[in-house]
Amino acid sequence: MADVAEVLTMLVGQGATVAVAESLTGGLIGAAITSVSGSSKAFRGGVISYATELKHELLGVPAQLLRREGAVHPGVAAAMAAGVARVCGATYGVAVTGVAGPEPQDGKPVGTVYVAVAGPGGRIWARELSLEGSRERIRVETVDEAVDLLSGVLKANVGEHSG
């Protein structure tokens, strides 16, 4: 798993910033990032859009997509990531949506999680996860996966710009 401090170092090194849009994690990703001293050099802020309508109202997730698919969908994660980057004026947006339990949601089983990173030029990177365990374990693993996905994107972008 990627280290949050390493991710922040990469962001600062690239002159980039990040913002987070969280649903099932309820602020845990932002808390993990801001636990690192100096995080303010790269962390812009975030939106905890736990209620489905806030995903539309605050982050611009299309209402039709939410009506058709529910909040637990890869397209919703992608739109949340792009929306939070726009709202917070960040280079990258990281978003998570899913079912931590104990009950299924929107017809999706507990442990179904979508993670997305939106970056420059409208690019989107995404992961679909099928996590197991307690509600708390699913939430913590989602944070790890979100940080890991952002780390991979940042490492790939260094490669793109160093050639």
Secondary structure, 3 states (H helix, E strand, C coil): CCCHHHHHHHHHHCCCCEEEEECCCCCHHHHHHHCCCCHHHCEEEEEECCCHHHHHHCCCCCHHHHHHHCCCCHHHHHHHHHHHHHHHCCCEEEEEEECCCCCCECCECCCEEEEEEECHHHCEEEEEEECCCCHHHHHHHHHHHHHHHHHHHHHHHHHHHHC
